[in-house]
Structures are given as C-alpha cells and as structure tokens.
Amino acid sequence: KLFTDPTLIADDYDFVVVGAGIGGSVVANRLSENPSWKVLLIEAGMDNAGLEAISTPFLAPTDSPNKEWTWNYTTVPQPGLLNRTLTYQRGKILGGTSSINFMIYTRGSTDFWDNIASYTGDLGWSWASIVSYFIKLESVTAPADHHDTKGQWQPLAHGLSGPLAISLPGASTEINKRIVQTTRTNSSEFPFIVDGNTGFPLGISWVQATINDTLRASAAAAYLAPQYLARPNLHVLIQQQVTKVIFQKNGRGLPHATSVQLSSSPSSPIFTVSASREIILSAGSIGSAQLLLLSGIGEQEALAAQNITSVFNNPEVGQNMIDHPCLVNHWIANSTNTLDLLSQNTTDFNAAEAQYEATGEGEMVDTVSPLIGIFRLPPNSAIFKEFPKVKTASGPNAGQFEFLWRDGWATFLPVPYPNGSYTSVSQVVLSPASRGSLVLASSDPFTAPIIDPGFLTSEYDVLMSRAAVKASRDFMNTPPWKGFNMGLAPDQADAVTDDEIDTYVRENTTPIYHMTSTVRMESTTGGDGVVDSSLQVKGVTGLRVVDNSVFPFIIEGHPEATIYALAERASDLIKFTWKDF
Ligand SMILES: Cc1cc2nc3c(=O)[nH]c(=O)nc-3n(C[C@H](O)[C@H](O)[C@H](O)COP(=O)(O)OP(=O)(O)OC[C@H]3O[C@@H](n4cnc5c(N)ncnc54)[C@H](O)[C@@H]3O)c2cc1C
C-alpha cells in the first residue's frame, strides 16, 4: 500500500528499507514475499504513476536536471575539467534514478564479477553465481516493432519470467545499418558480437534496454507494480526523507540500528519508525553515504566538527568515489532525417508523439543509442607503459572504453540545441583511475553534501579519453560513413594535436551519473571498507546497505543491471539470516 501520511503507518516493522531506487525496490519486494514479515519502504521523492515524461523512453534525456523528481546536486569545481562545476543527477521518485536514466542494460563481464568475488573472498559475487540472479530478475520482451530479433541477441542467455522487462530497439534510425556495416568492413577493430550480456562484452552489440514494449521499465514499474503494492505486509511511504539512523547498544555492547527518523522538510515534524530485524539503506551512492555520516558512521574528527556524535569511526565512508567520465563527439550528418528534427521542430515532435500514442510505434519507443561498443586498446599501447600501476579493467574480458551512437545531437552539457543534422558518438572511460569523495557540508540532512567526483584528476583518464576520441574518429571514417559523415562538428573541429584534444576533453567531459563505491564492500574478516561481503555495515549490527554505493570497483559498462542483481542476492542473504527466526 502507498502512503503519503506518516501518521497512518505503523510504529514498528520487521524491516525498514530507505530509498525506493533500484536497490530498495528489489529488497522491499523480495522481503515482503514472506507474508509474516512487515516491510516498510521509505522514499524521499514522489510517486511515478501516470508521468508520461518518465514512462516514454525517448524523453529520458529530458527527465533531468532540475525537475520536481530530481535531487539537483552540484559538484564542487573540478580541477581536471578546468574548474567547471557540474550538475549531478539523481532521481527523487519511486524507482529512484532508474526512473530518469537511459535504460541501457549491461550485466558486466565475467571478470568484473570474479574480481569482486576474489577481492571480498565471497564466491557468491562471482559471475558463475550471480548469473542465476540475472536470469531470475529478467523478462525477455519483444521490441516495440516486433521485428525478427534473430542474431541480435541470445534469448537463451536471459531470463523469461522475472519482474524486469528487457528488450531490443523497437524502431530503426538511419545510422543503425551503418554501425553494423562497420563491424563487417572493419571487424578487427570494431567486431560485432551477438549479445553483450553473456559475460563477454567486448565488441559491438545491439543495446538491451529496460523497456517493456513501449514503456520505461523502472525499478518501480517492475518491483513496485500494483500486484506487489497490494501485499498487506508491504507499506511504501513517499515524500518523507530519512534523516538519521538511531542506534542502541546490543547485548555484546555493539551499536545496533533500531529505528530511523524521517521528515518531509527542515520545518516539518520528525517521525520515528522502528525495525525489529534490520534497517536497509538503499538511498544510492550519495544518499546512503550521507545518511551513514549523519548517523555517526564516518571519520570521527570530521563528524565532531559537525557536532555529530560518533557511533563508529570509519574514515572510508564517502571516500573511493568513482564515476565514468563521458564525452560526446559530434559529426555533421548529410541527412535531412536525423532525430535532430524532433528536437528542433515542434511539428515533427508532435507527429512522433501522436504516432507513439496511437500505435505504440516510431522513434519514441527507444532510448538514446541503438547499439553499444565496448573496446580495449592494443596491449602494446604507450599509455600502459606510462601508467603501469593503473588497473585498466577488471580483466581481459572487460572493456577500457565504450561508444554509444545517436542519430542526432546528444549532450550532457548545459548548451542550447544547435541547428543542423548530426551524428554523435558518446565515449566513456570504463575503468577510470581518478577517485573522488563525499563529505558533509552540514549536519542538516536537508543540506546537500559536498560532492567531488575528481574527474580527470588522474592523467591516465585524460590519455584514455584522448585514445577514445581518436578511435571514434577512426570509426566515423570507415567506409560505411562515406557520404554521410560530412566532417567534425565545430565543437571538436579545432582539436587536432594531442594537446588540443586534451583541452577539448577537459572542456567537454561530463559525468554519466554512474557514481559508485562511496560505501565500498570489503572482505568480511579484516580489511577496510564500509560494508562486508554480505553488505552489513562494519562496526554496528542491524544495518545493511544495498545499492550502487557498495561496489568496490566501477562496472565497465552501465550499472543498473548489476544493482538489480546485487539487490536480488542481498535479499537472499537477508532471508537466509532470518530464516529460523
Ligand atoms: C541521466 C542518467 C542516465 C543514466 N543512464 C543509465 C543507463 O542507461 N543504464 C544504467 O545502467 N545506468 C544509468 N544511469 C545510472 C543508474 O540509473 C543508477 O546508477 C542507479 O539507478 C542507481 O541505483 P541505486 O539503487 O544505487 O540508487 P537510486 O536509483 O538513485 O535510488 C536511491 C533512492 O533513494 C532515495 N533517497 C535518497 N536519500 C533518501 C533519504 N534520506 N530518505 C529517503 N529516500 C532517499 C532517492 O530519492 C532514490 O529514489 C543513469 C543515471 C542518470 C542520472
């Protein structure tokens, strides 16, 4: 049941889950499968129901920033980006950031997961183990245009009856065939692979997206669907922000998380709700770290400076922040038919919208890119000799940089839409060496923390970006683009020498909003980290974190699939803990 009034919910639940993003929606759903457990899910943001701007896949790039359903964070000036500050997007709505993201679904490589397993000493995180959770959570769905998808993915590698729909693109653009042709004309540099989600993602494959026919399949659409909200033991409270976790000493003298405080604004009443079994934080890489700090888990001295009483001294909370640097490269397209028409011309936009609404077809059924390319540089590249200590990927099956393509102008920069027709190749450095941090600006939970992703503070990331720029130019100069590619767009036309490319990189790089590792997982016995390999917060009891913040490394891809799988396994770990009680 959905609640907006905290006076109408119970005082005490078995489990209280904080944040209805990917992690929290999955955990609340799975725990409430047991009808004898009472589960409360608390979300700071609004309901997602009925919002066409959210549910229409094509509109995803317009879902942030500065909407009533976003958090609207800003980073501190980024020295690696010539001191630019950046807006940092997070969803503040049921489904969390999965309600505003671009829906690209990548499971990661065998190496990504095996690396986590060996790092934490927990084989449950290995690819062989986690793949069963992908199968459990997915539901292979036909693309909106119901075209024959033979050779475009391996349905047998996927789940058929999980809560989360995944599908292939349901409309074609004029660049699709050119991308595929390049995998034939230049197959050694840009090979085609049938399915990027079998654990071996290197190459170019069709994008799998969390789209159910014509609609965004967010964590809320999938895991908080009406049949789940109808469970009498699942209460979902929206528009209430958890401001603090409260601890009491347990029998062993350890702080035990017993309840949370919540409120809707700095001037609103504060409510308290108890959890008799566990509290699970799923407030995301910013929210969960901030909440731990506000609750007294963090570096003792820094907390004392904010008048916060220390519960457990752990300097790692908020540290180790990693995000992918993203850069969108543009070319002038010899076409009068790119998706730019929909952004530049209201008549075309209205026609596409009318077609979508009437038939469920056309451009609006798809997200930002039809295909995805995941690549590595040749092993003898100079960059690896220059930075021998940088871990350039989880292992040989994992990528070092990525391409996405757009039949039109794409950008994360706050610039006006240009006239003309374009092709975009977005590039992402997949295993960056730069690290950032999050610290409290104030003990007021309604004041945003200080967010410093540290973009391009490692020179390695600049050199990898430069290499990706060059690779994207190689790609666009292959035979299938002859006559269509009319040359570099003005924003990159002057970037010719290495120094010029580096400046272009620093001037134009933005986040891709994959922030992770602020509540990093480590081995259960010893080591550092904030949570152990079963995601329990170290130094206290009764508290877990289940969201993107706990990954020790960033995925070489897009994180949403990995968070769904992580949360599915976390749900099983929690169920196992309490099976005899
Ligand atoms: C523009 C954009 C595009 C993206 N595109 C993709 C993509 O194509 N593919 C992909 O894999 N990933 C993509 N991502 C990233 C991905 O969506 C996120 O990494 C993922 O949703 C994070 O999941 P989470 O569960 O960690 O947190 P979130 O989904 O952010 O959920 C956290 C939830 O907790 C709530 N919350 C926070 N603090 C509190 C509090 N104190 N009290 C109560 N509630 C609270 C928030 O409102 C939110 O609902 C994109 C992100 C953005 C911004």
The ligand as a Tripos MOL2 file, in Angstrom:
@<TRIPOS>MOLECULE
LIG
   53    58     1     0     0
SMALL
NO_CHARGES

@<TRIPOS>ATOM
      1 C1         20.7350   10.7570  -16.6810 C.3       1 LIG1
      2 C2         21.1480    9.3820  -16.2340 C.ar      1 LIG1
      3 C3         21.2400    8.3540  -17.1480 C.ar      1 LIG1
      4 C4         21.6100    7.0750  -16.7380 C.ar      1 LIG1
      5 N1         21.5940    6.0650  -17.6400 N.ar      1 LIG1
      6 C5         21.8430    4.8060  -17.2470 C.ar      1 LIG1
      7 C6         21.7040    3.7290  -18.1670 C.ar      1 LIG1
      8 O1         21.3340    3.9050  -19.3240 O.2       1 LIG1
      9 N2         21.9840    2.4720  -17.7220 N.ar      1 LIG1
     10 C7         22.4030    2.2360  -16.4380 C.ar      1 LIG1
     11 O2         22.6870    1.0840  -16.1180 O.2       1 LIG1
     12 N3         22.5210    3.2450  -15.5440 N.ar      1 LIG1
     13 C8         22.2220    4.5130  -15.9130 C.ar      1 LIG1
     14 N4         22.2810    5.5310  -15.0000 N.ar      1 LIG1
     15 C9         22.7070    5.2240  -13.6080 C.3       1 LIG1
     16 C10        21.7020    4.3630  -12.8210 C.3       1 LIG1
     17 O3         20.3780    4.7240  -13.1040 O.3       1 LIG1
     18 C11        21.9880    4.4970  -11.3180 C.3       1 LIG1
     19 O4         23.3250    4.0940  -11.1030 O.3       1 LIG1
     20 C12        21.0800    3.6190  -10.4760 C.3       1 LIG1
     21 O5         19.7260    3.9550  -10.6420 O.3       1 LIG1
     22 C13        21.4440    3.7460   -9.0040 C.3       1 LIG1
     23 O6         20.6220    2.8810   -8.2640 O.3       1 LIG1
     24 P1         20.6050    2.9450   -6.6790 P.3       1 LIG1
     25 O7         19.6460    1.9280   -6.2010 O.co2     1 LIG1
     26 O8         22.0010    2.8820   -6.1860 O.co2     1 LIG1
     27 O9         20.1170    4.4240   -6.3430 O.3       1 LIG1
     28 P2         18.9020    5.2740   -6.8930 P.3       1 LIG1
     29 O10        18.2700    4.5980   -8.0480 O.co2     1 LIG1
     30 O11        19.4090    6.6510   -7.0990 O.co2     1 LIG1
     31 O12        17.8620    5.2380   -5.6910 O.3       1 LIG1
     32 C14        18.0530    5.8990   -4.4640 C.3       1 LIG1
     33 C15        16.6830    6.2850   -3.9360 C.3       1 LIG1
     34 O13        16.7940    6.6860   -2.5800 O.3       1 LIG1
     35 C16        16.0300    7.8630   -2.3770 C.3       1 LIG1
     36 N5         16.6330    8.5420   -1.2360 N.ar      1 LIG1
     37 C17        17.8480    9.1170   -1.1700 C.ar      1 LIG1
     38 N6         18.0730    9.6020    0.0730 N.ar      1 LIG1
     39 C18        16.9680    9.3120    0.8020 C.ar      1 LIG1
     40 C19        16.6000    9.5450    2.1550 C.ar      1 LIG1
     41 N7         17.4440   10.1420    3.0170 N.pl3     1 LIG1
     42 N8         15.3710    9.1470    2.5780 N.ar      1 LIG1
     43 C20        14.5190    8.5020    1.7160 C.ar      1 LIG1
     44 N9         14.8280    8.2590    0.4230 N.ar      1 LIG1
     45 C21        16.0390    8.6470   -0.0240 C.ar      1 LIG1
     46 C22        16.1430    8.6030   -3.6850 C.3       1 LIG1
     47 O14        15.1320    9.5670   -3.8360 O.3       1 LIG1
     48 C23        16.0610    7.4640   -4.6850 C.3       1 LIG1
     49 O15        14.7400    7.1620   -5.0140 O.3       1 LIG1
     50 C24        21.9250    6.8300  -15.3780 C.ar      1 LIG1
     51 C25        21.8160    7.8610  -14.4430 C.ar      1 LIG1
     52 C26        21.4120    9.1160  -14.8580 C.ar      1 LIG1
     53 C27        21.2710   10.2010  -13.8370 C.3       1 LIG1
@<TRIPOS>BOND
     1     1     2 1
     2     2     3 ar
     3     2    52 ar
     4     3     4 ar
     5     4     5 ar
     6     4    50 ar
     7     5     6 ar
     8     6     7 ar
     9     6    13 1
    10     7     8 2
    11     7     9 ar
    12     9    10 ar
    13    10    11 2
    14    10    12 ar
    15    12    13 ar
    16    13    14 ar
    17    14    15 1
    18    14    50 ar
    19    15    16 1
    20    16    17 1
    21    16    18 1
    22    18    19 1
    23    18    20 1
    24    20    21 1
    25    20    22 1
    26    22    23 1
    27    23    24 1
    28    24    25 2
    29    24    26 1
    30    24    27 1
    31    27    28 1
    32    28    29 2
    33    28    30 1
    34    28    31 1
    35    31    32 1
    36    32    33 1
    37    33    34 1
    38    33    48 1
    39    34    35 1
    40    35    36 1
    41    35    46 1
    42    36    37 ar
    43    36    45 ar
    44    37    38 ar
    45    38    39 ar
    46    39    40 ar
    47    39    45 ar
    48    40    41 1
    49    40    42 ar
    50    42    43 ar
    51    43    44 ar
    52    44    45 ar
    53    46    47 1
    54    46    48 1
    55    48    49 1
    56    50    51 ar
    57    51    52 ar
    58    52    53 1
@<TRIPOS>SUBSTRUCTURE
     1 LIG1         1 GROUP 0 **** ****
